[in-house]
């Protein structure tokens, strides 16, 4: 297996297992002190990241009034750091060949009902063109773990996606969700111009990890995966994303795992993950779910709020796995990025038509929010959010440690609001339906009225005018 994947299975320099199962369980066994809970909330609201132990205190707070105080603190952090922006993206599944046999996944190798397929070059162009023609600017490319999808293949695919133009649109940021690579592989992929390289640990609990990931596959190696993004940093990537699949083990343990991972990256590389994902386990082809660890809606809302407090400057991603109503709720106190109009079948954007009729044999899991991109944007605007396709920080080098230099003093808010507005205007002019434009006009007006920097406001209005009256696009600060 290792030879077939052609990887150098050397861990990063100073690789360490930063997940202390015994200590995590000790933390989670303590009773929460209300005074301590409120002190920790106050620390986070002052825009300070929390320790693993402090995060555990919030997880142990089960009284309804304390839970509400945690959520209110998360709302305040969301307003301070992210304002009313919601970044939009779409997933594009390139191929579902996979050598792993993860028990919870519809793509696992032993699932013979799954329809295996890898998009050809022409098919990738067709998929991306369709996405661009609906208004998307940001994609995450998803690959199975298979020798076909090596670093060179990923890099070539990224370059192809960036080369595709349609009308006035193009993809401006390509993120990656793929298997861990060695340092040479990360360097190659990084040079193709990617944004975030995302790896899900799936579960941070070692016993559970071993149970659900057979040891005869690369994914069965817990440390190889845990160390994956450390190798990415060593190889020059400065924009990474972490995630856990909730429903495999105790959700409180997984939250501590994510926070410990973020702290580890900060300690070693002076920069934490750009994003954290926290999807819940969903039905999938040929998968029998173990209901013991499934996360209910009330628990899920606590996950979002506590993560928001624990890592104030890390983007939180919520996907279409969740229903529209639940996504609307948790955006208020934590989520900063969502996908919209998503298809997770291979080739789904061009072959499935406009109606979201899902075929579970062709998907990794089921979706719960199947609204179109335009509908999502319209409802975001109606709720007072600025739908954003902004990619300015990535393209101007404001990533990694540089991002923190801007974000911690609050400068990002001064840049992100006008950038979000400009990218939203692009969508309104080029793609939006009339009712979506009407909803956005109210947000645009309120946003401009709220700007206190007169010079920045004037420049923003000038850029908006150019977008509306000319063919100029991709305007940002």
Secondary structure, DSSP 4 states (H G I P E B T S, - for coil): -HHHHT---PPPTT------HHHHHHHHTSPPPHHHHHHHHHHHHTT-PPPHHHHHHHHT--SHHHHHHHHHHHHHHHHHHHTTEEEEEEEEEEE---S---TT-TT-TT-TTS---B--HHHHHHHHHHHHHHT--EEEEEE-SSGGG-HHHHHHHHHHHHH-EETTEE--EEEEE-----HHHHHHHHHTT-S-EEEEEE---HHHHHHHS-TTSGGG-HHHHHTHHHHHHHTT---EEEEE-BTSS-HHHHHHHHHHHHHHHHHHHS---SEEE-PBP---TT----GGGPPPHHHHHHHHHHHHHH-TTSEEEE-TTS-HHHHHHHHTTT--EEE-S---STTHHHHS-SS----GGGSSS--S----HHHHHHHHHHTT-EEE---HHHHTT--HHHHHHHHTTTHHHHHHHHHHHHHHHHHHHHT--HHHHHHHHHHHHHHHHH---HHHHHHHHHHHHHHHHSS------
